Amino acid sequence: MNTPFIIEQSDIELLNTTANIIYDLSFEHASRHCISIKMKILRNQTDIVIVKSPVWIPGSYKVRDMNSHQYDVQIHDIHGNLLSWKWLSKSAIEILNPEKSDIVISYEYFANDRGVRTSHVNRNHAFIMPVACLMYVEDRMEEIHHVAIHDNVSWKTITTALSPIHEHATADITLYGALNYHILIDSPIEIGNHESISFDVAGALHEIAVITQESIDMEWLKGEIKRAVEIEYAFWGDLPYDRYVFFLLVSEGLRGGLEHLRCNVSAVEPSAFQDKTTAQGMMALLVHEFFHTWNVKRIRPIELGPFNYEQENYTHMLWLAEGFTSYYDDLLSFRCGFYSTEEYLSVLAQSHLGKLARVPGRFSMSVKDSSFLAWTKLYAMSPDQQNQFPSYYTKGGIVALLLDLLIISKSSGKSKLDHALKIMWELYKQDGSKGFTEDQIINLIEEVCGVAIRTEFTDWLNGTEELPYQKLFSEIGLEWKEEITVIKQDWYGDFRPFHPKKQSIFFGCSLAEDHGRIFVKEVEKDSPADKAGIAIDDEIISVNGKRMINRSMLLQALQANGLEQEAEIIANCDGKIYETRVQLQSAISYSLKVSESITHEQERLLEFWLHG
């Protein structure tokens, strides 16, 4: 009989529990970025024990081999007697235990990688991603696991979604736990002197832990995150936890997020607290990761839980997990008040629709195949990836948008995608042990919303044709436009024109600077640069005989060249100089606006879409 896959936990369930798998974490060598780990395996019933490390992190679809940072492994019984053991594979150890005694596995873990998926330890703090450094015992994943954090006199605060075992910590050790290994590794830990603040919504405690050396307005941040929690609580109808943690990493060069069962980890640059647009992006990121608490951690593709931590877990349905979430992050940010209507429509036009329009790979691969091959495509970060495939985040989000508009149109404003998601949530609560199939999702949407969407929806998921933006936007009184970009007329003095209006140029490259040299990072297929034979890693030396030393100078030279004549370019490929000529094109801008001739019926449908 299979053990049920349990991912729900409340703090009260772990109070005063005992565990037979315990991890002792200490930080004697924190200054050299190391965690000292002792894994105690008690009450063994077998003479051979297999322990393993996961090779991937749920929510991040890439084989990472986290135990590559594990070293100095020593294994003995509880009395200190050495046991015989060997590696079975890159991530599995076999321990010979003829006496069936309790086992202690000691090892060091090097943690010096800042980010939302990795662990980082130094003399100031420890951010621990358990999935990266805590092994599991084969066939014993479903039992209670404890983590004992040994006191570091200079660190005063511990924040984690793991549950405290005792109401009051002892002087030297703080004990936390999880009902099983799945919950354990989905519960990051921050130990240090970080700032934290909390609030309540619907009887659940919400904690915010900010990991940074920057000065942050915690009260402002709390107010914005609380607003997001309240809106998403209203959207779903209830909260699936008793306590939730927002971990926020703030540092230059950091960005991204990763969802967990009772928390999320998000990373932003300090400008998120200084610049309005960047702040809006931060809030949309937090809304996105929090939305995952329901969609993907619980409402999930059938392949994503129970997990196989030893290999890739393939699914064609990341359009549901990430695509739907990418659609709702900005829509719910609008409903939170983080965007005005005009700003939200602009974000849709520029960051969603316009972004996909700059991906030639959308004609080469479906969004379902993009999902299935995420392990070697999206997470491989190829500089040519926009020519190879569409992201299931971007195209999946647009498919969700169009599906929502299709439902609204066909139901004459009586149903929307929100309604179907809420029923998915209700079904999860009835049986959360397994996920949904694509067919179940489609049947549920049609049943709940009372309209037929299968034909169109499956065409969008399986196809590589352009999506029908204009048709569906027009149903709710919106106009989608792709038009030539014209540089705005500038003025000085009393209405004196400074430079005439002219069309903005499109080159088709993204560029990087390195000590006065300009290198090509990406080239869009069939763009002017591509047709001229300019390729990734080439160095652009001059335009029309003038030496180029930075990206701004290059773009100005191309703009000055204009569209009427070819630009003469000298470049370097692998140490060999070559000359080429580029026929530039007009840049295209994208807009989504409310039609000036919107009807009352279209206005009603627009309002229903935006606000519900």
N, C-alpha and C positions, 0 to 999 in steps of 0.2 A: 504494500500500500504506500502510495506517495505521500510524503509530508506536505501539508499545505504551504504555499508560498505566502508568508506573512511579512508585510512591510509597514504595518501600523504599530505605533507605540505611544504610550503616554508615560509621563514621568512617574506616576504613582505605581505603575506596573513593575518598576524596577526597584522601588524602595525596599531595602533590607533583604534583597535577593542574594543568593550565593551563585557562584559560577565555577565551572571546572575547566574553562579556558580563560586564562587571565594574561594580559599583557602589562608588564611593568615598563614604564617609560621614564628615563632619567636623562639629565642633560649636563653631565660632567664635562663633556667636550663640545658644548654649544658654540664656543668661540671658533672652533674649526668646522662648524656646520653639521655636527653629528648628533643623532639620537641613539642612545644606548637602550636596546630592547631586550627584555627577557620574556619569552612566551612560555607560560606554564600550561602543560596539558595534563590534567588530572583525571583519575578514574578510568584509565585505559582498560579496554577489554580485549585487545588484540596484541599479538606479539610482533606485528609489523604495523607501523604508523606512517602514513603518508601526509606530508604537509606541502602546501603549494602557495605560490604567489599569483595573484591575478595578473593577466597580461594586458588588460584594458580597463578603462574606467567607464561605468555606465553613464551615458550622456555624452561621451566623447569617443567617437567611433574610429579608433586608431589603436593598433597593437603597439604598446609602449614599453613592455618588459620592465616594469618598475623595479624589479629586484636587481637590475644592473647596478644599483647604488648600494646594495647590501654586501657586507663583507665581514670577515672575522667570525664566521659561523662556528659555534661550539655547541655540542649536544651532550647532555648527561642526564642521569636520573636525579630524582629529588634529593638524593644523598650525596651527590657530587661525583658519582661513578660515570666515567665516559661510556657512551653507547656507540655502537657501530652504525654508520650511516653512509649514504652515497647519494649523489645527484642522479635522478632518473631522467631529467630533462632540464632545460634552461630555467624552469620555474618550479620544479618538483623535487622533493627530497624523500628518500625512503629511510626510515629509522628501524633498526632491528631492536626489539624490546622483548626478549624472551621471558623476562620476569613480569611483564605487563605492569611495569612500575610507572609512577608519575614521571613526566619528562619535562626538562627545562631546555629550551633553545635560546641561546644568547647570540646576539649579533649587533653590529653597528650599522647604522643607515646614514649615508651622506645625503644631506638635504640642503641644497644650495641653489634652488631653482624657484624664483619668484613667479607666481602665476596662480590662476584659479584651479589648475588641475594638479599642481605639484606641491611638494613640501619645501619649506624654507626655515632654517634655524640659524641664528647667530647669537651673539652675546646679549641682544636686546629682546629677543622673542623667539617663539617656536610656532610656526603654522604647520599643522600636521594633516595630511590627507591620508587617512587610514588605509584606503585601498592601495596606496603606493607602498606602504611599508609594513603592514601587518598581514602575516600569512594566515591560512586557514587549514584546519584538519579535515582531510577527506572524510566524508560521511558523518561529520559532526558540525555542519554549518548551521543547523537549525536550533541549536541549544543556546542558552544565555551566554554572552561573552562580557567580561569585565575589562576595563582599562584602568590601571593604577598610575596616577601621575605623581611622581615624587617631587617634593618641594624644592623649588629654586628660590633662595632667599631674596633675590633681586626682582623676581616676577610676582606680581600681586594679584593678577586677574586670570581666570580661566573661563573661556567662552566656548560652548559646544552644544550641539543638538543631542548628544548622548545624555542619558538620564542619570542624575546623581543617585548613588546607592544609599547614602546616608543623608539625613536632613542637615547634619552639621559635620563638616570635614574634620578629620583628625589633624594633628599638628604637622605631620610629615608627609602624609599621602592623601590625595583626593581620589575617590573611587567613582567611576562612571560605568554605565553599562548599556547593553543593547539586547533585545530579545533574541537576536540571531546575528549571524555574520553579515547578512545582506544589509541590515540596518546599521551595524557597526561601521562598515566601510563607506556608508553614505552619510557619515556624520563627522565633518572636519572639526578640528580643535585649534583654537588660538590661545596661547599662553604668553603673557607678557604684562606690559603696563599700558595697554591700549585703552582708549576711551570707549565707554559703552553707555547706552541709554535704552530705556524700555517704555512700552506703552501697552495698553490692553485694547483689544477689539473683540467683541462677542464672547467675552470671558476667557480668551486665549492671550497668553503673554507673548509679546513680540520684543525681541532684543536686537539692537543694532550695535555691532562691534566694528569700529573703524580702525584699520591697521595702517598707520601712516606716521610720518614725521612732520606732516603739514598741520597747520592750524585749521580746524574744521568747525563750522557753525553747527553744532550737534542739535540744537533746538530746531533750527530751520530744517535740517535733514529729517529729523523725527517727524515734523509736521507733514512733509511731502510724502514720506514713506507710509505714514499712517493713512493719509488720504488714498494712496494706492491700495492699501490693504482693505480699506472700507469699500472702495469701488469694486474690487474683485470679490470681496465677501458678498456684496449685493448681487453681483453677476451670478455667482454659483449657488448662493443660498445658505451655505454654511462653511465652516473651516474644518479641514481634516486632521487637526492636531490640537494639542493643548498648549504647546509652546513652539515658537518658530524663531530662527536666528537669521538676520541679514548680516553676512560678513562683507565688508566693503574694503578692498585694498586700494589705496590712493597713492600713486607714485608715477613718476615720468616713465613713459614707455609701456605702461600696463593697460590692458583693456580686455574685455570679454567677460563671460560669465559661465557658471555651471550650476545646474539645479540639483537639489538633493531632496530627500523626503521631508525633512523638517527644517530645512535651511537652504540658503543659496549663497554662493560666493561670486561676487562681482568685482571687477577691477576697472578703475577709471584713472585718468590723469588729473592733476590738481586743477587744471583749467575748468573742470566740471563745476567747480565752486566759484568761478570767476566770470565765465562767459555764458550768456543765456542759451545759445544754441547747443553748446556742449552740455550744459545742465539738463536741457530737454532730452538730449541723447542718453544721459545717465539715467534719468527717470524712466525712459522707455526701456532701457536695459533692465532696470530693477523690476518693472512691470512684467517684462518678458520672463525673467527667471522665476518670479513669483507665480505667474500663470502656469508654469510647469508643475507647480505643486499639485495641480489637478491634471493638466494635460501633459502626459508622458510619464510622470511618476506613478500615476494611478490610471487615468484613461490612456491606454498605451497599445501600440501594435502587439499582436499576440506573441511575436518573437522576443519581445523585450521584457522578460521576466516570467518565470524564473530564468536566471542568467547562467550561461556557461562562461566562466571567467578565464577559461584556458584558450579560447580561440574567438575569432570574429563571430558576432551574432548578427546575421544578415536579415534585413527587412526591406521590403519595397515601400514601407509606409512612413518614412520620415517626413513626408508631406503632411501627415497628421501631427506627428510629434513636434516638428520644428516649423513647418509651413503654417499651420493654423496658429501656432503661438506667435510667429512673426507678423501675421495679420493682426492679431488681437493686441499685440504690445502697443502699437501706435494708436489703434482705435480706442483702447481703454485709457491710454495716456490722454487722448482727446477728452474722453468722458471724465477723467480726473481733473481736467482743466489745465493740463500742462501744455496743450496746444490750443490755439484758436481754430475756428473752422478753416480759415484761409491757410493757416500754418499746417494743419493736418492734411489738407488736400495737396499742398506743396510737397510735403514729405512723401505722400503717396506717389506724386508725379516724379520727384527727383530720386528718392532713395529706394523706391520699389520698381515702378514701371520704367522709369528712365534708366535705372541700373540694369534691368534685364535687357533693355534695348541695346545695351553696349556689350552684350554677351552673344557672340556668334554661335557659341556652342549650344544655344537653345534650339537650334535647328538640327543638331547632331545627336542629341540624347534626350530621352523623356525624363520627366522629374522622378518617375518611379525607378528608372535605372540609375539615375543620379543618386538616389537613396541607397539602392542596393550596393553600389560601388563606392559609397562614402569612405570606406576603409582605405581605399587606394586613390581616391580622387580628391574629395574636398579636403581631407586632412593631409594630403601629400603636399599641398600648397605649391603646385607647379606654376611658374610664371606664365605658362601658356594655358592655364586652366580655363580662362574665359572663352577660349576658342574650342574647348573640348566638351564642356557640359554646363548645364545651368545648375546653380545651387538650389538644393531643396528648401533652403531658407527663403531665398528670393522668389523663385518661381512657385514654390509651394505656398508662400504667403499670398501671391497674386491669384493663384488658383482658388484659395480660400475666399479671397475678396470677391472674385467673380461668382463663386458658388453662392455666397451670401446674397449678392445682387440678383442672381438667377432665382433664388428662393423667394426673395421679396417681390420680384416682378411677377413670377408665376402665381404667387398667392395673393396678389393685389394688396400687399402690405399687411397680411395677416400673420405671416410666419417669417422667421429669419434663422440664420445658423446658430445664434445664441440658444434658441429653444432646443435644438438637437443636442448641443453640447451639455445642456443641463440634464437631459434625459440620460445621456451617456454617463454622467456623474452619478445619477440615481442607480443605474444598473451596476456601476462599479461597487457602490455601497452594498448592493445585494450579494455580490460575489466578486471580491477583488483578487482572487487567486490567479486569474488569467486575463489576457488582453483581448482586443478586438481584431477581427479580420476585416479586410477591405469590404467584403460583401456585407458583413454585419453593419459596418458604418454607413454604407450607402442605403441599405434597407431601412435602417433606423432614421436617417435623415428624411427619406421619402415618407415614412409612416408618420413621424412627428410633425413634419411641415406640410404634409398633405399635397405634395407636388412631385411630379416625375423629374428627376435630375440625373438619372443614371447615364443616359446617353451622352449628354454634354460633359458631365463630370469625368467619366471614364475616358472620353476623347482627350480631355485636357491632361489627365494623368499619364496617358499612354502615348500621346502624340508629340510631334515636334513642330507643328504648324504655329503660326502667330495666333495669339489668343484674342478673342473678340471684345476688346476693351470698349470701343466706341458704341457698339450696339447696347451693351449692358449699362454703361454710364448714362446713355441718353434716356434710358427708362426712368432714371431718378433726377433728370434735369442737369446732368453734368456734361461738360465738354472736354474731351481729351484731345490735345493738340500736340503735334510734332511740327515744329517750324524752325526756319533758319534763325540762328541767333545773331542779333544785331547789337553791336557795342553801343551803349547808351551815349547820347550826345552829352559832352561835358561843357561847362561854361566857366568863365571867369569875368570879374568886373561886373558891369551892369549888362548881363545877358550877352556877353561876347562869346561866340562859339570857340571852343578849344578842341580842335580835331573834328573832322566831319564824322557823321555816323557811317559805319561800315560793317560788313558781315564779319563775324568771328570765324576764325579758321579751325579746321579739324585736321590733326596730324596723325593720330592713331597710336601714340606711344605713351607709356608712363616712364618717367625718367628719375634717375638718382644722381646726386652730386657726390664727388669724392675728391677733395683737395684740388679744386679748380678744373676737374674733368667731369664730363657728363656721360652717363652710361644708360643704355636702354634696359628697362626692367621688364616691360611687357609690350607686346605688339598685337593690336587687334587685327584679326584676319580680314583681308580685303580692304584694309584702310590705306590711305595714301602712303604711309611709312612701309606697310607690307608690300604694296605694289612696287615700291622703289627698291625693295630688297634689303631694307634695314631690319635687323634681327635682334633678338634678346642678347644682351651682353656686349653689343657693339658700342663703341665710344664715338659720339658725334663731336667732331673737331671744329668744323666751320660751317657757316651758312652764307652763301653768296660772297665767299672770300674773306669773311670776318670771323676771327677766332671766337669760339664760344667758351665761356668759363663757368657759367651757372645756368640753371634751368630757366630762371626768369629771363635772362638775356636771350636764350634760345627761342623761347616762346614769343618774345617781342620781335625778334628777327623774322620769324615765320609769319607773324601777323603783319609786319611791315611789308613783307613780300607780296601778300595778297593772293587772290585767286586767279588773276589774269595770266600770270606767267609761272613757270616752274621755278622752284627754289633749288639752287645748286648746293649740294651737301657733300662735304668730305668727311669720311668716317674711318674708323679703325676696327677691323675684325681679326681678332687673334694675332695682333701684331702686324697685320698687313693693311696698308692704306688703300681705300677704294673711293671712287667718286660716283655719285648718283644724282638723279634729278627727281624732285617730288612735286607732283601736281596736287596741291592742297585742295581740300573741300570745305564747304560751308559747315560750320558746327550746327548741330541740331539741339534745340532746347525743348523741354517737355513741360506741359502745363495741364492742370486739371482744375477747372473752375466751374462755378455755378453758372448755368446759361442765363443770359439776359432775358431770354424768352421762356423761362421756366413756367410750366402750367401749375395750377393749384394741385392737381393730382400728383405731378412729379415732385412738387414741394412736400407734399404729404409723405411720399415714399422716401424722399431724401431725409426728412426729419426722423422717420421710423428707422432708417438705417443708422443714422448717426447717434440717436439717443435711445431708441427702443420705445 
